[in-house]
């Protein structure tokens, strides 16, 4: 699984002009599921992201995690994180998991984050979404579960 994390002061996702997910301070997570991903990938990223120390402490150092700050997460599915742009001018998506495989893993990730105690909103899988955010920092990071194993 691949994730792009953006530390935000607020974020919202809309489908057809209607808000389907909104958070205050926390993390916007764009999450892509790869063809070879398993449940352990979802479990690993959920814990890693919730425990990643990228929020400022009292002296301004990035020393606190989402769990420690009580921040929220907005998780948005993003199959284009598996876009392969090496050939031609149109990305290929053969490395992305098909929806029947990706949906359960995306939902497992969200379930695991919530089980850790993080308030989590979501987008709508497979929908055309408008994502609005205020990047705090800015802090933007990329994680790939396969680079851990």
The 8 nearest C-alpha neighbors of each residue, nearest first, counted from 0:
[[1, 32, 144, 33, 31, 143, 40, 36],
 [0, 2, 143, 31, 142, 30, 144, 32],
 [1, 3, 30, 142, 29, 141, 4, 31],
 [2, 4, 141, 29, 28, 140, 142, 5],
 [5, 3, 28, 140, 139, 27, 2, 141],
 [4, 6, 139, 27, 26, 138, 7, 134],
 [5, 7, 26, 135, 138, 134, 25, 27],
 [8, 6, 134, 135, 9, 133, 25, 26],
 [7, 9, 24, 135, 133, 23, 25, 134],
 [10, 8, 23, 7, 24, 22, 133, 132],
 [11, 9, 132, 22, 131, 21, 133, 23],
 [10, 12, 21, 131, 20, 130, 132, 22],
 [11, 13, 130, 20, 129, 18, 122, 19],
 [14, 12, 18, 17, 129, 16, 19, 128],
 [15, 13, 128, 17, 16, 127, 129, 18],
 [14, 16, 17, 13, 128, 127, 129, 18],
 [15, 17, 14, 13, 18, 129, 128, 12],
 [18, 16, 13, 14, 15, 19, 12, 20],
 [17, 19, 13, 20, 12, 14, 16, 11],
 [20, 18, 13, 12, 122, 17, 14, 21],
 [21, 19, 120, 12, 121, 11, 18, 122],
 [20, 22, 11, 10, 120, 12, 73, 19],
 [23, 21, 10, 9, 71, 73, 11, 24],
 [22, 24, 9, 8, 25, 10, 71, 21],
 [25, 23, 8, 9, 70, 7, 71, 22],
 [24, 26, 70, 71, 7, 72, 6, 23],
 [27, 25, 6, 72, 5, 7, 28, 4],
 [26, 28, 73, 5, 4, 72, 74, 6],
 [29, 27, 4, 74, 3, 30, 73, 26],
 [28, 30, 75, 3, 2, 77, 76, 74],
 [31, 29, 2, 76, 77, 1, 28, 75],
 [30, 32, 78, 77, 1, 80, 0, 76],
 [33, 31, 0, 101, 96, 95, 36, 78],
 [32, 34, 95, 96, 36, 35, 0, 94],
 [33, 35, 96, 95, 94, 36, 32, 97],
 [36, 34, 33, 37, 96, 94, 32, 95],
 [35, 37, 33, 34, 40, 0, 32, 38],
 [38, 36, 39, 40, 35, 41, 104, 0],
 [37, 39, 41, 40, 42, 104, 36, 107],
 [40, 38, 42, 37, 41, 43, 36, 44],
 [41, 39, 43, 38, 42, 37, 144, 36],
 [42, 40, 108, 38, 44, 39, 43, 45],
 [43, 41, 39, 45, 40, 44, 108, 38],
 [42, 44, 40, 46, 41, 45, 39, 47],
 [45, 43, 47, 41, 46, 42, 48, 40],
 [44, 46, 42, 112, 48, 43, 47, 108],
 [45, 47, 49, 44, 43, 48, 50, 42],
 [48, 46, 44, 50, 49, 45, 51, 43],
 [47, 49, 51, 50, 45, 46, 44, 65],
 [48, 50, 46, 65, 47, 51, 66, 45],
 [51, 49, 64, 47, 48, 46, 52, 65],
 [52, 50, 64, 48, 49, 47, 53, 65],
 [51, 53, 64, 63, 62, 54, 61, 50],
 [52, 54, 61, 51, 63, 64, 62, 55],
 [55, 53, 63, 61, 52, 64, 62, 56],
 [54, 56, 61, 60, 59, 62, 63, 53],
 [55, 57, 59, 58, 60, 62, 63, 61],
 [58, 56, 59, 55, 60, 62, 61, 63],
 [59, 57, 56, 60, 55, 61, 62, 54],
 [58, 60, 55, 56, 57, 61, 62, 54],
 [61, 59, 55, 62, 56, 58, 57, 54],
 [62, 60, 55, 53, 54, 63, 52, 56],
 [61, 63, 52, 60, 56, 55, 54, 53],
 [64, 62, 52, 54, 67, 53, 55, 56],
 [65, 63, 52, 50, 67, 51, 66, 54],
 [64, 66, 70, 68, 49, 67, 69, 50],
 [67, 65, 64, 69, 68, 49, 50, 117],
 [66, 68, 64, 65, 69, 63, 70, 50],
 [69, 67, 65, 70, 66, 64, 63, 54],
 [68, 70, 66, 67, 65, 71, 117, 25],
 [71, 69, 25, 65, 68, 24, 66, 72],
 [70, 72, 25, 118, 119, 117, 22, 24],
 [73, 71, 119, 26, 25, 27, 74, 120],
 [72, 74, 120, 27, 121, 119, 28, 26],
 [75, 73, 121, 28, 29, 72, 27, 120],
 [74, 76, 122, 29, 121, 30, 28, 77],
 [77, 75, 30, 124, 29, 31, 78, 74],
 [76, 78, 31, 30, 79, 29, 80, 75],
 [79, 77, 31, 80, 81, 95, 76, 32],
 [78, 80, 82, 81, 77, 31, 92, 95],
 [81, 79, 78, 31, 82, 77, 1, 30],
 [82, 80, 79, 95, 94, 78, 92, 83],
 [83, 81, 92, 79, 90, 91, 80, 84],
 [82, 84, 91, 90, 85, 81, 92, 86],
 [85, 83, 90, 86, 82, 89, 91, 88],
 [86, 84, 83, 87, 90, 88, 91, 89],
 [87, 85, 84, 88, 83, 89, 90, 91],
 [88, 86, 89, 85, 84, 90, 91, 83],
 [87, 89, 90, 86, 84, 85, 91, 83],
 [88, 90, 87, 91, 84, 86, 83, 82],
 [91, 89, 84, 83, 82, 92, 88, 87],
 [92, 90, 83, 82, 93, 89, 84, 94],
 [91, 93, 82, 94, 95, 81, 83, 90],
 [92, 94, 95, 91, 96, 34, 81, 82],
 [95, 93, 92, 34, 33, 81, 96, 82],
 [96, 94, 33, 34, 81, 93, 92, 32],
 [95, 97, 34, 33, 101, 32, 100, 98],
 [96, 98, 100, 99, 101, 95, 34, 33],
 [99, 97, 101, 100, 102, 96, 125, 103],
 [100, 98, 97, 101, 102, 103, 96, 104],
 [99, 101, 98, 97, 102, 96, 103, 104],
 [102, 100, 98, 104, 96, 32, 103, 99],
 [101, 103, 105, 104, 98, 100, 99, 106],
 [104, 102, 106, 105, 101, 107, 100, 99],
 [105, 103, 107, 101, 106, 102, 108, 41],
 [104, 106, 102, 108, 107, 103, 101, 109],
 [105, 107, 103, 109, 104, 108, 102, 110],
 [108, 106, 104, 110, 109, 105, 103, 111],
 [107, 109, 41, 105, 111, 106, 110, 45],
 [110, 108, 106, 112, 107, 111, 113, 105],
 [109, 111, 107, 113, 108, 112, 106, 114],
 [112, 110, 114, 108, 113, 109, 45, 107],
 [113, 111, 109, 115, 45, 114, 110, 117],
 [112, 114, 117, 116, 110, 115, 111, 118],
 [115, 113, 111, 116, 112, 110, 117, 109],
 [116, 114, 112, 113, 117, 111, 49, 46],
 [115, 117, 113, 114, 118, 112, 66, 69],
 [118, 116, 113, 115, 112, 71, 119, 66],
 [119, 117, 71, 113, 72, 116, 120, 70],
 [120, 118, 72, 73, 71, 117, 113, 121],
 [119, 121, 73, 20, 72, 21, 74, 22],
 [122, 120, 74, 20, 73, 75, 123, 119],
 [121, 123, 75, 20, 12, 19, 124, 74],
 [124, 122, 126, 125, 121, 75, 19, 76],
 [123, 125, 126, 76, 122, 102, 75, 77],
 [126, 124, 123, 127, 76, 98, 77, 128],
 [127, 125, 124, 123, 128, 14, 122, 15],
 [126, 128, 14, 125, 129, 15, 123, 124],
 [129, 127, 14, 13, 126, 130, 12, 122],
 [128, 130, 13, 12, 14, 131, 127, 16],
 [129, 131, 12, 11, 128, 13, 132, 10],
 [132, 130, 11, 10, 12, 129, 133, 13],
 [133, 131, 10, 9, 134, 11, 7, 130],
 [132, 134, 7, 9, 8, 135, 10, 131],
 [135, 133, 7, 137, 6, 132, 5, 136],
 [136, 134, 7, 137, 6, 8, 133, 138],
 [137, 135, 138, 134, 6, 7, 139, 5],
 [136, 138, 135, 134, 139, 6, 5, 7],
 [137, 139, 136, 6, 5, 135, 140, 134],
 [138, 140, 5, 4, 137, 6, 3, 141],
 [141, 139, 4, 3, 5, 138, 142, 2],
 [140, 142, 3, 2, 4, 143, 139, 1],
 [141, 143, 2, 1, 3, 144, 140, 44],
 [142, 144, 1, 145, 146, 0, 2, 141],
 [143, 145, 0, 146, 147, 40, 44, 1],
 [146, 144, 147, 143, 148, 0, 40, 1],
 [147, 145, 144, 143, 148, 142, 0, 1],
 [146, 148, 145, 144, 143, 43, 142, 40],
 [147, 145, 146, 144, 40, 43, 143, 39]]
